[in-house]
């Protein structure tokens, strides 16, 4: 009987301690977490509490850890270039995820998110209009990275400017021109404008040097000289082989074009310039003249 009484006393004491902890400690913690201040009055009032702020912070940290694990899991077997592209897209996804987490956390902590959204509707509309091109650039960057329509090292032409792409970001693409200047291209231009990609299919491109010779010139000799100059030119591929077109009969000249293939179209102006020097020298040595525009003027004396 004494032992049972002792056990009952112990149980009653434990229950009393438990109730005391619950009433004092947990109530104090709940009171502390419920501390805060209100913005506004009535039904539209927004109350910010310490518990709500802590909930947002914890949710933010947990979301960050999960996103980091997801990124590591997806990119662990990717090549370096594809990994960089995915990270750029993932940044946009991460910001969107953070926004959703914050909104859900505020809603779970008892804050009326609808009031916040309603109060900031005009601001959001104005901000959306102001950042319209920014969103277009971001979407354009995502499309570029996903469908691989552009890659680092590609040679592109935009507004009569040729450049080699050296960096693709989520909002802009950067290319260096032949005169060593950097073009910063908003990504939405790749969706709204015609842009030539010289190396989309392969690195080899076909180029041409056009020339005019005087009437009466030996056309077979002209053809031979043009092919010899192309064959001796550094940077011109042997296969596919260069070829010559007799393109037209002009007003004061015969039109020819020598066509050839090169591996790096970024330096084709230098190759074409060197070929023109060679062609001019060979023409002079072989007596082939490059004419200037001419007009014959005939005067008739009227009959009197």
PyMOL commands that set and color helices and strands:
alter all, ss='L'
color gray80, all
select helices_A, chain A and resi 2-33+42-44+50-75+80-108+113-119+121-130+132-147+189-192+219-232+265-285
alter helices_A, ss='H'
color red, helices_A
select strands_A, chain A and resi 36-39+46-49+155-158+161-168+172-177+182-186+196-197+205-213+243-249+254-262
alter strands_A, ss='S'
color yellow, strands_A
deselect
rebuild
show_as cartoon
